[in-house]
Amino acid sequence: MTLAPSVRKLMLTAHITFSVGWLGAVAVFLALAVTGLTSHEAPLVRSAYLAMGLSGWFVLVPSSFAAVLTGVVQAVGTPWGLFKHYWVVVKLLLTVAATVLLLVHMQPISYLAEVAAKADLSAT
């Protein structure tokens, strides 16, 4: 199955957008994590973990799945194929592994975000 040129360009644009967006979201997530770990101000730490939980589930995870999906569509809908070239398979495996690792990592982040949401800072 070969995609029409306009659909192929749209899928390529979507794939690049989601992949680069995923990298940008990881950079923001890293900045929030460093802030949460190094700050001594309780409200800042609390807000960092809350933001990490929200950005993780609403930006990182959807971006990772969209990057995988658009990459597979690109591979299947072009002459490159999904399993014809080793570098396409390597890219697929790396992306799927990073997505699985992200999902595993989101479990403790969700826990920390829940704890931060329930924390009563009125006495501190």
C-alpha positions in Angstrom: 0.0 0.0 0.0 1.5 3.3 -1.0 0.1 6.6 0.3 -0.8 9.5 -2.0 1.9 12.2 -2.1 -0.3 14.7 -0.2 -1.1 12.1 2.6 2.5 11.0 2.7 3.7 14.6 3.3 1.0 15.2 5.9 2.0 12.0 7.8 5.7 13.0 7.5 4.9 16.4 8.9 2.8 14.9 11.7 5.5 12.4 12.5 8.2 15.1 12.7 6.0 17.4 14.8 5.1 14.7 17.3 8.7 13.4 17.6 10.2 16.9 18.1 7.4 17.8 20.4 8.1 14.7 22.4 11.7 15.7 22.8 10.7 19.3 23.8 8.3 17.9 26.3 11.0 15.7 27.8 13.2 18.8 28.2 10.5 20.6 30.1 9.8 17.5 32.2 13.6 17.3 33.0 13.6 20.9 34.1 10.6 20.3 36.3 12.3 17.2 37.8 15.5 19.1 38.6 13.5 21.9 40.1 11.5 19.4 42.2 14.6 17.7 43.5 16.8 20.7 44.2 14.4 23.3 45.5 13.8 23.9 49.2 10.6 25.8 48.8 7.6 23.4 49.5 5.1 25.2 47.2 7.6 25.1 44.3 8.3 21.5 44.8 4.6 20.7 45.0 3.8 22.6 41.9 6.7 21.0 40.0 5.4 17.5 40.8 1.9 18.4 39.9 3.1 19.9 36.6 5.1 16.7 35.9 2.1 14.6 36.4 -0.1 16.7 34.1 2.5 17.2 31.4 3.4 13.5 31.5 -0.1 12.2 31.0 -1.4 14.9 28.7 1.7 15.7 26.6 4.5 13.1 26.9 2.4 9.9 26.6 0.2 11.1 23.8 3.2 12.5 21.9 5.0 9.2 22.2 2.0 7.1 21.0 1.5 9.6 18.1 5.2 9.3 17.1 5.0 5.5 17.1 1.7 5.5 15.2 2.7 8.1 12.5 6.1 6.3 12.1 4.4 3.0 11.5 2.0 4.6 9.0 5.0 6.3 7.3 6.9 3.0 7.0 3.9 1.0 5.8 2.7 3.6 3.3 6.0 4.2 1.6 8.5 2.1 -0.4 10.8 1.9 2.7 8.5 -0.7 4.4 8.4 -1.6 8.0 10.8 -4.5 7.9 12.8 -4.0 4.7 15.6 -1.9 6.2 17.3 -2.5 9.5 17.4 1.2 10.4 13.6 1.4 10.2 13.3 -1.6 12.5 15.9 0.0 14.9 14.0 3.3 15.0 10.7 1.4 15.7 12.3 -0.6 18.5 13.9 2.4 20.1 10.6 4.4 19.9 8.6 1.5 21.3 11.1 0.9 24.1 11.2 4.6 25.0 7.4 4.6 25.1 7.3 1.6 27.4 9.9 3.1 29.6 7.9 6.3 29.8 4.8 4.4 30.8 6.8 2.6 33.6 8.3 5.9 34.7 4.9 7.6 34.8 3.7 5.3 37.7 5.9 6.9 40.4 5.4 10.3 38.9 1.6 9.8 39.2 2.1 8.8 42.8 4.2 11.8 43.6 1.7 14.1 41.9 -1.1 12.6 44.0 0.9 13.1 47.2 1.6 16.7 46.1 -2.0 17.3 45.4 -3.1 16.0 48.8 -0.4 17.7 50.8 -1.6 20.3 53.3 1.0 23.1 53.3 -1.0 25.6 55.4 1.1 24.8 58.5 4.4 25.2 56.8 
